[in-house]
Amino acid sequence: MVRMGWIVVLACSLWLPAPVSARGAGGPASAVSVAEADWPGTITLAVDASDVSRRIQRVHERIPVRPGPLTLWYPQWIPGNHAPTGPINQLAGLVISGNGARIAWRRDAVDMYAFHLEVPANVTALDVEFQYLSPTSDAQGRVAMTPALLSLQWHRALLYPAGFDARRIRFAPSLTLPAGWQFGTALDVVSREGDTVRFAPVALVDLVDSPLYAGRWFKRYDLDPGARQPVHLDVVADAPEQLDATPAMLDAHRALVRQADRVFGTRPFAHYDFLLALSDQFSGIGLEHHQSSENGTYPGYLRGSAPFTGNDLLPHEYSHAWNGKYRRPAPSWTPHFNTPMHDDLLWLYEGQTNYWALVLAARSGLLDEKQAHALLAELVATQAQRRGRDWRSLQDTVS
């Protein structure tokens, strides 16, 4: 399997244009007109997610501004989703004011993610308030807020100034949790007062790339004790007994970190958090970020109970720290979250990552040899029987 992996990497290096850093400019999206300046001042963002019974998150932003026309964007093109999936239909109650007086806004006639307004001459900061209505069933979207669990993806709970590079807009975020809940995130914590947590100011691109998991029941595992670039497993669950990993499963997750070092080399992050939700109410998910990943799977996962078919989830998202986040195919890079992404090389971004996920799951012990062979066989058989391959190009499936 490892030998096959190096053949895949060699083939990619021979036939593909070199990917660029996710932090750097390049690709078609770099031609989009954006201001060559920082947004003046830091935007404060306060999210109150304590209302888990009604699953409403209340948002307050204070945005430094200058007089004149202004457009605010709700994030539309979400990294890792590879599509315009920003849940604009779940935003409600938008009120914008300055110096205590309401300011009229209008939605763009074509772009529903854009809100236009005129900043009065005497206003230096806008107060923006709205509610994010977290789904209560799968029919409404991803269930990410229950009486015991919370996933906060910051892109769902903010507006930002249009026409600026997301690396050049700074946010000072804070979050109010239900009483007594604990959390895991890649963000740096400044303080916690009661159930309100304040995080260090961060660029918008990094805020969106740093989700948070919280829960009534929470447990943290150190997967590489003493490491200079630590890796942790932050677990929330429906019940406290689901947090306890068997020795074999804990060893396998620690082996995953070691095996990834052997495959990929230097870790491209200062620290890393696997955010893991174990629940039959919380929607399943696997979503990569530069210094963390969002993972949602079945309640018995850490107990080593069936099914094993989800045991390549964490290896997949961890591989993305190298393939997709640290190095990203050039066409998928965009300067902000309201420019269309180009998925020309998605088969590399996701396809190669999926291969390494199986390799790492097998080498770490998350899959035994028989299980790994079964998953590979299923993958090959599925592709062999997929009739669309007779008439549809691979390019057509990723653009």
Secondary structure, DSSP 8 states (H G I E B T S, - for coil): -HHHHHHHHHHHHHHS---EETTS--SGGGGS--BSS--SSEEEEEEEEEETTTTEEEEEEEEE--SEEEEEE---EETTTTEE---GGGEEEEEEEETTEE--EEE-SS-TTEEEEEE-TT-SEEEEEEEEE--SSGGGS---B-SSEEEE-GGGG--EETTB-GGG-EEEEEEE-STT-EEEESS-EEEEETTEEEE--EEHHHHHT--EEEESSEEEEESSTT-SS-EEEEEEESSGGGG---HHHHHHHHHHHHHHHHHH-S-SSS-EEEEEEE-SSS--EEEE-SSEEEEEE-TTGGGT-S-GGGTTHHHHHHHTTTBTTTEE-GGG--SSTTS----TTHHHHTHHHHHHHHHHHHHHTSS-HHHHHHHHHHHHHHHHH-GGGGT--TGGGT-
